[in-house]
Amino acid sequence: MTYSIKSPQTDIEFQQYYELRWRILRAPWQQPRGSERDEYETMAIHAIATDNSKNVVGVARLHQTDNTSAQIRYMAVDDDLQKSGVGKALLHYLEEQARALGVRQINLNARENCVGFYIKQGYHITGPGPVLFGEIKHQTMQKPLR
């Protein structure tokens, strides 16, 4: 199966985007709807992966934090499509968007079970990250862009 990566454009795409983000990243920890959003939504570059039927199967977001740095957050891929290349494609899309903005470094907080994925994509651990909901440990990671 092939996947298309783009920024969401329609209300339906944004609804599916936030629904997947909530379902994967918040619902398993009984977090309310709305907790999948923050104050940077309107300033961010959003990315979706869609399947052949136009269903949103992966999401991620990039926001610039200063003149040379940006952060990727809220990366989520449908459980059935883990290790299918969707996450890698989303990450590469946002890295290209960052390069176009002149960003030279991307930062992110990776859940511990995802650290290996990011290392394969060229990120390195810079230190311990936050503990989300009192139980989800993260590592702070970084990648220089060339």
Wavefront OBJ file of the C-alpha trace (Angstrom):
o trace
v 0.000 0.000 0.000
v 1.192 3.519 -0.713
v 0.741 6.534 1.497
v 0.528 10.204 0.641
v 2.101 12.779 2.941
v 0.847 16.350 2.947
v -0.455 19.120 5.144
v -4.152 18.721 6.001
v -6.307 21.121 3.989
v -9.971 20.384 4.632
v -12.060 20.368 7.800
v -12.478 16.600 7.430
v -8.702 16.082 7.178
v -8.151 18.207 10.288
v -10.894 16.317 12.150
v -9.245 12.990 11.252
v -5.829 14.448 12.149
v -6.867 15.439 15.671
v -8.919 12.269 16.154
v -5.913 10.032 15.397
v -3.653 12.176 17.571
v -6.065 11.871 20.498
v -6.784 8.146 19.953
v -3.094 7.127 19.857
v -1.441 9.656 22.162
v -4.078 10.517 24.757
v -7.054 8.110 24.963
v -5.046 5.111 26.278
v -4.211 7.234 29.356
v -7.801 8.431 29.838
v -6.945 11.990 28.782
v -9.843 14.180 27.634
v -10.446 15.288 24.081
v -8.695 18.591 23.574
v -5.590 17.414 25.443
v -4.083 16.523 22.051
v -3.817 20.240 21.217
v -1.671 23.064 22.541
v -1.016 26.774 22.073
v 1.194 26.244 18.981
v -1.441 24.683 16.686
v -2.007 27.837 14.618
v 1.744 28.484 14.246
v 2.671 24.926 13.278
v 3.111 22.907 10.126
v 0.848 19.873 10.358
v 1.398 16.672 8.384
v -0.872 13.743 7.618
v -0.283 10.403 5.999
v -3.288 9.104 4.096
v -3.885 5.669 2.632
v -5.344 4.848 -0.777
v -8.861 5.436 0.601
v -7.874 8.911 1.906
v -8.047 7.782 5.542
v -5.609 9.573 7.842
v -3.259 6.873 9.172
v -0.446 9.015 10.578
v 0.069 12.531 11.900
v 2.881 14.796 13.091
v 3.528 18.467 13.718
v 6.462 20.859 13.427
v 6.759 24.281 14.986
v 9.684 26.628 14.808
v 11.061 27.489 18.250
v 13.628 30.119 17.187
v 15.478 31.269 14.061
v 17.432 28.036 13.645
v 15.493 25.376 15.597
v 12.156 23.613 15.411
v 10.381 20.911 17.391
v 8.452 17.911 16.160
v 5.563 16.897 18.402
v 2.453 14.743 18.374
v 3.793 12.117 15.997
v 1.381 9.179 15.836
v 0.798 6.301 13.443
v -2.206 4.005 13.459
v -1.377 0.902 15.515
v -1.937 -1.444 12.563
v 0.641 0.416 10.466
v 3.543 0.602 12.883
v 6.832 -0.244 11.113
v 5.251 0.264 7.675
v 7.224 3.389 6.723
v 4.470 5.875 7.576
v 6.379 7.416 10.490
v 9.577 7.697 8.463
v 7.714 9.417 5.628
v 6.063 11.893 8.031
v 9.394 12.672 9.648
v 11.123 13.259 6.314
v 8.267 15.506 5.153
v 8.558 17.694 8.268
v 12.354 17.788 7.998
v 12.004 19.113 4.441
v 9.517 21.727 5.643
v 12.008 22.729 8.353
v 14.847 23.052 5.832
v 12.654 25.325 3.708
v 12.249 27.582 6.766
v 16.003 27.713 7.285
v 15.915 25.508 10.375
v 19.265 23.904 11.156
v 18.243 21.675 14.077
v 15.169 19.676 15.041
v 14.396 18.761 18.627
v 11.823 16.315 19.948
v 10.820 14.336 23.012
v 10.540 10.652 22.125
v 8.661 8.094 24.145
v 11.166 5.484 25.286
v 9.619 2.786 23.085
v 10.215 5.027 20.024
v 13.828 6.071 20.672
v 15.229 3.352 18.370
v 13.063 4.605 15.493
v 14.410 8.134 15.840
v 18.012 6.949 16.161
v 17.599 5.135 12.813
v 16.441 8.454 11.339
v 19.588 10.283 12.485
v 18.471 11.684 15.844
v 20.578 11.384 18.976
v 19.655 11.488 22.651
v 20.585 14.700 24.433
v 19.137 13.818 27.833
v 16.112 12.634 29.757
v 12.803 14.138 28.746
v 9.520 14.659 30.526
v 7.405 11.944 32.122
v 3.929 12.273 30.653
v 0.857 11.427 32.753
v 3.168 10.236 35.524
v 4.242 7.136 33.594
v 5.352 7.694 29.975
v 9.090 8.353 30.035
v 10.640 10.356 27.215
v 14.139 11.078 25.960
v 15.055 14.476 24.562
v 16.513 14.018 21.078
v 18.034 16.224 18.422
v 19.059 16.120 14.780
v 21.122 18.669 12.849
v 19.757 19.414 9.406
v 22.133 19.804 6.513
l 1 2 3 4 5 6 7 8 9 10 11 12 13 14 15 16 17 18 19 20 21 22 23 24 25 26 27 28 29 30 31 32 33 34 35 36 37 38 39 40 41 42 43 44 45 46 47 48 49 50 51 52 53 54 55 56 57 58 59 60 61 62 63 64 65 66 67 68 69 70 71 72 73 74 75 76 77 78 79 80 81 82 83 84 85 86 87 88 89 90 91 92 93 94 95 96 97 98 99 100 101 102 103 104 105 106 107 108 109 110 111 112 113 114 115 116 117 118 119 120 121 122 123 124 125 126 127 128 129 130 131 132 133 134 135 136 137 138 139 140 141 142 143 144 145 146
